[in-house]
Amino acid sequence: MESGLEVIEPKAISQPRRAQGWRAFAESVVPLAALVALVIYFSATTPSFVTRANFLALTELIGPLLLVSLGATFVMLTGSIDLSVGSVAMLSGSATALLLANTSMGLWVVAIAVALGALCGLMCGVIFTYGRVPSFIVTLGALSVFRGVGLKLIDGSPVPFDNAAFSNLAIGQLVPSVANVALWGIGLWAVGVFVGLRTKFGHYMYALGGSERVVRLSGVAVDRYKVYPFILSGVTAAIAGLLSVAQLSSGGPTLGSSFLLDSLAAIVVGGTALTGGVGGVHRTLLGVLIISILDDGLNMRGVGEFTQEIIKGTVIVVAAAVVMIGQRKGIVK
């Protein structure tokens, strides 16, 4: 790797052997054990959980959540955070629905939605990097701005459309009992894993999360590489938004409302640290599976929406605590 940055996860350097062993256990075994436990529990308590129809429903849940979590994982790897993913998905989805309902552009709307997502990510990344505004503040403000623009576009009302080819991108079944939206998610996840673990870009994401100062002293164009993950996050959120619209054949004001909390939960549960430098896209899939199965199982058992929010919030805190144990950082802000 260039500039002497050869270590994939810089925060592993100089940790005590016991701490490294616990971290490896926490990152690998605990999420997998949680997934297996959830599957066993819901299979035993809900007979309809292990059915072909429910498996299809699960793939429809997993696809959009995995997509919206991919770019956000790269942002978190650098030690930053993107709170705008749900609003970007809503804005891109709303624009897609409007174009499909009022023009004959067809599948060309995909390119427009992706470009819109990239533009949103670029705006956040530039303000964060060159304006020196914390990513939390930038994306919190962007969350409101992008959602407001999306609601303005559709005037706060659902926008239905009729386009079988577009809808088939999400609800079709190229593989029997697996929604196409899940195939899109798995395909882009595989690309993300390769980029994260085998490319210079991916290595820099880990290095920035480990020690931005060291990366800067190594001669890397740090500011440029801090903007890139936000653009990627905007793109994957936009793809999640347009495929969610394809699932519903409609764009509406509630589109993407659950993406922010669910994606944060999935990323952290998968083993990516909020402080950056630890985890990665390869772990995010496991987190997405856990959150999706938890959602599906709780819904099938009739657990109320408010109770589900409490459970998800608890899961985020517990998962973050597990990931943080064994790291060398002694001060938490």
ChimeraX attribute file (.defattr): number of C-alpha atoms within 10 A of each C-alpha:
attribute: neighborCount
match mode: 1-to-1
recipient: residues
	/A:1	12
	/A:2	11
	/A:3	10
	/A:4	9
	/A:5	17
	/A:6	13
	/A:7	14
	/A:8	21
	/A:9	22
	/A:10	19
	/A:11	20
	/A:12	19
	/A:13	11
	/A:14	9
	/A:15	14
	/A:16	12
	/A:17	11
	/A:18	10
	/A:19	15
	/A:20	19
	/A:21	12
	/A:22	16
	/A:23	21
	/A:24	15
	/A:25	14
	/A:26	19
	/A:27	21
	/A:28	16
	/A:29	12
	/A:30	18
	/A:31	22
	/A:32	17
	/A:33	11
	/A:34	15
	/A:35	19
	/A:36	12
	/A:37	13
	/A:38	17
	/A:39	17
	/A:40	11
	/A:41	13
	/A:42	20
	/A:43	15
	/A:44	12
	/A:45	11
	/A:46	13
	/A:47	10
	/A:48	14
	/A:49	21
	/A:50	13
	/A:51	11
	/A:52	13
	/A:53	12
	/A:54	16
	/A:55	17
	/A:56	18
	/A:57	15
	/A:58	22
	/A:59	22
	/A:60	22
	/A:61	22
	/A:62	24
	/A:63	26
	/A:64	29
	/A:65	28
	/A:66	33
	/A:67	30
	/A:68	30
	/A:69	31
	/A:70	29
	/A:71	26
	/A:72	29
	/A:73	34
	/A:74	33
	/A:75	27
	/A:76	28
	/A:77	30
	/A:78	26
	/A:79	23
	/A:80	22
	/A:81	24
	/A:82	29
	/A:83	23
	/A:84	30
	/A:85	35
	/A:86	28
	/A:87	33
	/A:88	36
	/A:89	36
	/A:90	33
	/A:91	35
	/A:92	34
	/A:93	33
	/A:94	30
	/A:95	24
	/A:96	30
	/A:97	26
	/A:98	20
	/A:99	19
	/A:100	23
	/A:101	19
	/A:102	9
	/A:103	10
	/A:104	11
	/A:105	11
	/A:106	15
	/A:107	14
	/A:108	13
	/A:109	21
	/A:110	19
	/A:111	12
	/A:112	16
	/A:113	26
	/A:114	24
	/A:115	17
	/A:116	20
	/A:117	30
	/A:118	23
	/A:119	17
	/A:120	25
	/A:121	30
	/A:122	21
	/A:123	18
	/A:124	26
	/A:125	29
	/A:126	20
	/A:127	16
	/A:128	22
	/A:129	17
	/A:130	12
	/A:131	11
	/A:132	10
	/A:133	15
	/A:134	14
	/A:135	21
	/A:136	15
	/A:137	15
	/A:138	22
	/A:139	26
	/A:140	16
	/A:141	14
	/A:142	22
	/A:143	19
	/A:144	14
	/A:145	16
	/A:146	22
	/A:147	25
	/A:148	17
	/A:149	17
	/A:150	25
	/A:151	20
	/A:152	14
	/A:153	14
	/A:154	18
	/A:155	13
	/A:156	13
	/A:157	13
	/A:158	17
	/A:159	21
	/A:160	16
	/A:161	21
	/A:162	13
	/A:163	15
	/A:164	13
	/A:165	12
	/A:166	23
	/A:167	21
	/A:168	18
	/A:169	20
	/A:170	25
	/A:171	23
	/A:172	18
	/A:173	16
	/A:174	12
	/A:175	9
	/A:176	10
	/A:177	16
	/A:178	21
	/A:179	26
	/A:180	24
	/A:181	29
	/A:182	24
	/A:183	20
	/A:184	19
	/A:185	25
	/A:186	17
	/A:187	12
	/A:188	16
	/A:189	21
	/A:190	14
	/A:191	13
	/A:192	20
	/A:193	18
	/A:194	14
	/A:195	15
	/A:196	23
	/A:197	18
	/A:198	13
	/A:199	12
	/A:200	15
	/A:201	16
	/A:202	22
	/A:203	22
	/A:204	28
	/A:205	30
	/A:206	29
	/A:207	27
	/A:208	24
	/A:209	25
	/A:210	24
	/A:211	16
	/A:212	19
	/A:213	11
	/A:214	13
	/A:215	19
	/A:216	13
	/A:217	11
	/A:218	14
	/A:219	11
	/A:220	16
	/A:221	11
	/A:222	18
	/A:223	14
	/A:224	13
	/A:225	18
	/A:226	23
	/A:227	21
	/A:228	21
	/A:229	28
	/A:230	34
	/A:231	25
	/A:232	21
	/A:233	30
	/A:234	35
	/A:235	30
	/A:236	28
	/A:237	38
	/A:238	34
	/A:239	27
	/A:240	33
	/A:241	35
	/A:242	32
	/A:243	28
	/A:244	27
	/A:245	28
	/A:246	26
	/A:247	22
	/A:248	16
	/A:249	21
	/A:250	23
	/A:251	30
	/A:252	22
	/A:253	21
	/A:254	15
	/A:255	25
	/A:256	25
	/A:257	15
	/A:258	12
	/A:259	25
	/A:260	21
	/A:261	16
	/A:262	24
	/A:263	27
	/A:264	27
	/A:265	25
	/A:266	30
	/A:267	32
	/A:268	28
	/A:269	31
	/A:270	30
	/A:271	29
	/A:272	29
	/A:273	27
	/A:274	23
	/A:275	19
	/A:276	27
	/A:277	27
	/A:278	28
	/A:279	24
	/A:280	28
	/A:281	30
	/A:282	20
	/A:283	21
	/A:284	27
	/A:285	24
	/A:286	22
	/A:287	30
	/A:288	28
	/A:289	24
	/A:290	25
	/A:291	25
	/A:292	22
	/A:293	22
	/A:294	19
	/A:295	20
	/A:296	18
	/A:297	23
	/A:298	18
	/A:299	13
	/A:300	15
	/A:301	12
	/A:302	8
	/A:303	12
	/A:304	10
	/A:305	12
	/A:306	8
	/A:307	11
	/A:308	15
	/A:309	15
	/A:310	10
	/A:311	14
	/A:312	19
	/A:313	16
	/A:314	13
	/A:315	17
	/A:316	19
	/A:317	13
	/A:318	14
	/A:319	25
	/A:320	21
	/A:321	13
	/A:322	21
	/A:323	25
	/A:324	20
	/A:325	14
	/A:326	20
	/A:327	17
	/A:328	15
	/A:329	11
	/A:330	5
	/A:331	5
	/A:332	6
	/A:333	3
